[in-house]
């Protein structure tokens, strides 16, 4: 049932990305081009998503002690803003601005068959694997120093 729920949620998200036009990297890049061909539609998509998520979180967390298909909510434990969070957000933002893709928009865009999308997704996966290796190495070095 978890797999079916995840598949449904992913398909719903991908459909929303496709309907809103956010699978088109030019639309996203135009949002960042304030001095040129600025397109505010991304702000409306994000605002709508934020409103729906805020209402959903309020309803879920006030009415359920645990998710329907898990024993507990899996929420981040850290509440602080650290160097790792800021640097990761900066790299994400730079990549998003340059390519016009974020992971959420790139996965549904794979169905469009554009070669740039495949290159982006392959590069994204490589970046995730490299980051995972670097974190594991840093953790091993930190624990060895203790």
QUIFEN-V497005 format. One record per run of one state. SS is the DSSP state (H for helix, E for strand, L for the rest). FROM is the first residue (numbers start at 1). LEN is the number of residues. If there is no record, write none. Layout:
ss=(SS	SS)
from=(FROM	FROM)
len=(LEN	LEN)
This chain:
ss=(L	H	L	H	L	H	L	H	L	H	L	H	L)
from=(1	2	21	25	33	41	64	83	100	103	113	115	145)
len=(1	19	4	8	8	23	19	17	3	10	2	30	2)
